Amino acid sequence: MQQEENILAQHIESWNLVSDGNSFYTHSSLIQPVLSGETKCVLKVLLTPEEKAGSKVQNWWNGISAAKVFCMDDDAILMERIIGDRSLKSMSLNNQDEEATEIICNVANLLHSCNKGPFPQLVPLEVWFKELFLSAGKYGDIFLKSANQAKVLLAKQKDITVLHGDLHHDNILYSSDRGWLAIDPKGLHGDRSFDYVNILCNPIKEIALEEGRLMKQIDIISKNAGIETKHILEWTVAWAGLSAVWFLNDNQDATLPVGVLEYGLAQL
């Protein structure tokens, strides 16, 4: 921890920043609210290779439907601090689940429209799904079905683009000045359909597994993203299996993604 604190202090000094609150840790970064002149920012010390790769995608978006990056290096990133009074999770919890899904789709559509080069270094979806392929046999038939579905989809990807990789209710924040903005990308590369299906495993178990919710949300995604419902459902089966394997391999509760996987397979 001392090393991360030292990196934080060094960047505050070298980038002429002023602390504007208490720092805190997430699983992948050390975060410090700061001021750059009069501009409210967030300084993140990047603690994992995944976070470092994602920061390059955040910078590459150049503020288009995403938080702006003011400066960065291999150890840290300085971003706009997003200040607003709306939350997609709160919307879903307060009978606006469909509207929240439409907003996530709109953000995804804008992110996917960014095609300028040169591109940052990205992780192919084939690599991202590796843990599902390695672990499916340990957990039963539905995981083998998920892995087989993923292999079919990965072999015939279309509309390949830069992906956020973790687009859900908590990774899109509301700015009173600039609207809904994405943060914390994984930096993936593949079929754009993948970026929409994480909606279906969020924001909480009680909503995601509500009777009838899955197909209702898939219809909304299909309409807003211009993707066939069956294709979204297939990606849902693949993604839910991968998500569940991650939980299970970490000895965590996988009820939510397993439930989505079971619903998805039943619909297919």
C-alpha atoms as one frame of an Amber mdcrd trajectory, in Angstrom:
protein
   0.000   0.000   0.000   2.873   2.360   0.684   4.042   2.095  -2.904   0.601
   3.058  -4.226   0.418   5.975  -1.799   3.816   7.153  -3.011   2.700   6.989
  -6.648  -0.411   8.972  -5.728   1.631  11.679  -4.001   4.068  11.871  -6.907
   1.292  12.423  -9.424  -0.441  15.020  -7.305   2.805  16.955  -7.287   3.866
  16.426 -10.910   0.419  17.142 -12.343  -0.105  20.193 -10.091  -3.169  18.816
  -8.346  -4.785  19.532  -4.987  -6.466  16.791  -2.919 -10.211  17.333  -2.616
 -11.369  14.543  -0.308 -10.264  11.207   1.076  -8.605   8.578  -1.098  -9.978
   5.036  -1.217  -9.173   1.669  -2.740 -11.193  -0.454  -5.134 -10.136  -3.967
  -6.200  -8.124  -2.476  -9.066  -7.192   1.117  -8.258  -6.473   3.766  -5.655
  -8.774   6.731  -6.189  -8.262  10.309  -5.035 -10.669  13.210  -5.694  -8.584
  16.207  -6.746  -8.730  19.693  -8.188  -6.805  20.703 -11.286  -7.062  24.447
 -11.031 -10.809  24.859 -10.556 -11.712  21.641 -12.391 -12.967  18.762 -10.264
 -11.195  15.552 -11.273 -10.470  12.010 -10.147  -6.916  10.707  -9.954  -6.671
   6.928 -10.231  -3.538   4.937  -9.495  -3.831   1.828 -11.682  -3.102  -1.353
  -9.743  -3.785  -4.153 -12.259  -2.880  -4.850 -15.890  -6.605  -4.987 -16.685
  -7.143  -1.514 -15.221  -4.164  -0.156 -17.143  -5.495  -1.577 -20.410  -8.947
  -0.179 -19.708  -7.558   3.297 -19.031  -6.124   3.374 -22.566  -9.609   2.718
 -23.962 -11.063   5.417 -21.702  -8.543   7.846 -23.149  -9.154   6.636 -26.726
 -12.878   7.447 -26.493 -11.876  11.107 -26.110 -14.927  11.991 -24.032 -17.489
  10.657 -26.530 -20.203   9.236 -24.268 -17.436   8.567 -21.736 -15.639  10.369
 -18.928 -12.912  12.658 -20.286  -9.256  11.875 -19.633  -7.038  14.904 -19.013
  -3.697  13.125 -18.696  -2.329   9.647 -18.059   0.800   7.525 -17.926   1.556
   3.875 -17.191   0.732   4.262 -13.477  -2.149   6.717 -13.232  -4.973   8.489
 -15.039  -6.585  11.881 -14.394 -10.273  11.984 -15.377 -13.213  14.309 -15.098
 -15.199  13.883 -11.904 -18.781  13.061 -12.849 -21.250  14.931 -10.682 -24.982
  14.424 -11.076 -28.151  13.397  -9.267 -29.344  10.440 -11.355 -28.460   6.757
 -11.140 -29.329   3.909 -13.491 -29.456   1.487 -10.569 -31.873   3.749  -8.701
 -34.003   3.993 -11.829 -34.238   0.207 -12.119 -35.077  -0.086  -8.426 -37.846
   2.499  -8.832 -39.910   1.093 -11.686 -37.788   2.607 -14.496 -35.927  -0.544
 -15.459 -36.883  -0.293 -19.128 -35.773   3.329 -19.362 -32.453   2.458 -17.713
 -31.878  -0.278 -20.304 -32.600   2.160 -23.136 -30.021   4.576 -21.724 -27.358
   1.858 -21.480 -28.086   0.871 -25.079 -27.752   4.470 -26.247 -24.389   4.826
 -24.480 -23.185   1.551 -25.989 -24.279   2.645 -29.458 -22.242   5.851 -29.160
 -19.172   4.062 -27.824 -19.333   1.567 -30.687 -19.523   4.410 -33.214 -15.946
   5.441 -32.330 -13.770   3.974 -35.069 -10.836   6.347 -35.280  -7.308   4.944
 -35.164  -4.829   4.152 -33.975  -6.597   1.667 -31.742  -5.469   0.885 -28.191
  -4.256  -2.589 -27.336  -7.340  -4.764 -26.901  -8.243  -8.232 -25.620 -10.091
 -10.444 -28.151 -13.303 -12.028 -26.912 -11.789 -15.443 -27.646  -9.279 -14.775
 -24.858 -11.916 -13.270 -22.545 -13.966 -16.490 -22.665 -11.006 -18.756 -21.951
 -11.999 -19.449 -18.328 -15.437 -20.667 -19.381 -13.868 -23.163 -21.788 -11.410
 -24.375 -19.143 -13.939 -24.688 -16.301 -17.265 -25.630 -17.906 -16.713 -29.356
 -17.383 -16.383 -28.898 -13.609 -19.835 -27.384 -13.109 -22.316 -29.397 -15.129
 -24.352 -29.624 -18.292 -25.630 -26.048 -18.469 -22.068 -24.747 -18.437 -21.071
 -27.071 -21.246 -24.049 -25.763 -23.227 -22.941 -22.196 -22.478 -19.379 -22.956
 -23.586 -20.594 -24.582 -26.804 -22.791 -21.570 -27.530 -19.841 -19.248 -26.929
 -17.632 -21.237 -29.329 -20.261 -20.995 -32.071 -20.684 -17.234 -31.573 -16.961
 -16.515 -31.416 -16.406 -18.407 -34.657 -18.885 -16.232 -36.575 -18.569 -12.770
 -35.018 -19.906  -9.787 -36.930 -20.000  -6.014 -36.354 -16.615  -6.316 -34.655
 -15.622  -3.200 -32.734 -13.921  -1.843 -29.623 -15.977  -3.038 -26.649 -16.395
  -1.602 -23.178 -16.526  -5.139 -21.800 -18.324  -4.392 -18.526 -21.210  -2.123
 -19.427 -23.817  -2.122 -16.670 -25.775   0.190 -14.390 -22.870   1.156 -12.115
 -20.392   1.829 -14.928 -22.474   4.567 -16.552 -22.706   7.727 -14.456 -24.821
  10.843 -14.918 -23.152  14.208 -15.416 -25.317  17.286 -14.905 -23.234  18.937
 -17.626 -22.763  16.142 -20.189 -25.371  13.450 -19.612 -24.678   9.714 -19.271
 -20.985   8.750 -19.423 -19.197   5.401 -19.350 -16.324   4.581 -16.992 -14.135
   1.557 -16.173 -13.878  -0.238 -19.519 -12.145  -3.591 -19.820 -10.914  -2.881
 -23.322 -12.138  -5.809 -25.394 -12.497  -6.421 -29.110 -15.257  -8.394 -30.774
 -18.924  -8.659 -31.727 -20.738  -5.558 -30.486 -23.647  -7.704 -29.258 -21.507
  -8.769 -26.299 -21.596  -5.290 -24.759 -25.381  -5.335 -24.267 -25.920  -8.641
 -22.469 -24.408  -7.635 -19.123 -27.563  -5.526 -18.684 -29.450  -8.776 -18.180
 -27.364  -9.783 -15.138 -27.843  -6.381 -13.471 -28.463  -4.338 -11.420 -29.447
  -6.769  -8.622 -30.600 -10.378  -8.393 -34.194  -9.547  -7.476 -34.652  -7.493
 -10.643 -32.527  -9.562 -13.027 -34.324 -12.808 -12.117 -37.829 -11.337 -12.002
 -40.279 -13.458 -13.993 -40.531 -12.214 -17.583 -37.773  -9.645 -17.222 -35.191
 -11.361 -19.423 -37.188 -11.404 -22.669 -38.685  -7.980 -22.005 -35.203  -6.482
 -21.704 -33.932  -8.420 -24.715 -36.746  -6.928 -26.786 -35.701  -3.434 -25.639
 -32.049  -4.140 -26.475 -33.027  -5.523 -29.867 -35.043  -2.430 -30.710 -32.420
   0.061 -29.509 -29.302  -1.741 -30.757 -30.691  -3.153 -33.984 -29.741  -6.744
 -33.118 -31.968  -9.790 -33.569 -33.473 -11.064 -30.315 -32.210 -14.618 -30.906
 -28.644 -13.339 -31.337 -28.866 -11.391 -28.074 -30.270 -14.454 -26.327 -27.391
 -16.586 -27.622 -24.827 -14.083 -26.339 -26.701 -13.972 -23.028 -26.267 -17.727
 -22.609 -22.561 -17.428 -23.400 -21.977 -14.439 -21.116 -23.998 -15.730 -18.152
 -21.989 -18.945 -18.209 -18.705 -17.050 -18.187 -19.878 -14.751 -15.392 -21.068
 -17.711 -13.314 -17.753 -19.538 -13.775 -15.870 -16.473 -12.518 -18.045 -16.423
  -9.387 -17.770 -20.150  -8.788 -14.006 -20.239  -9.311 -13.725 -17.493  -6.672
 -16.037 -19.437  -4.281 -18.700 -16.728  -4.502 -22.479 -16.896  -4.875 -23.327
 -17.440  -8.559 -27.125 -17.528  -8.153 -27.692 -14.492 -10.358 -25.720 -15.482
 -13.488 -26.769 -19.135 -13.137 -30.399 -18.019 -13.011 -29.971 -15.892 -16.145
 -28.202 -18.796 -17.841 -31.060 -21.186 -17.012 -33.687 -18.706 -18.238 -31.711
 -18.074 -21.399 -31.322 -21.762 -22.208 -35.024 -22.334 -21.605 -35.904 -19.558
 -24.051 -33.530 -20.908 -26.694
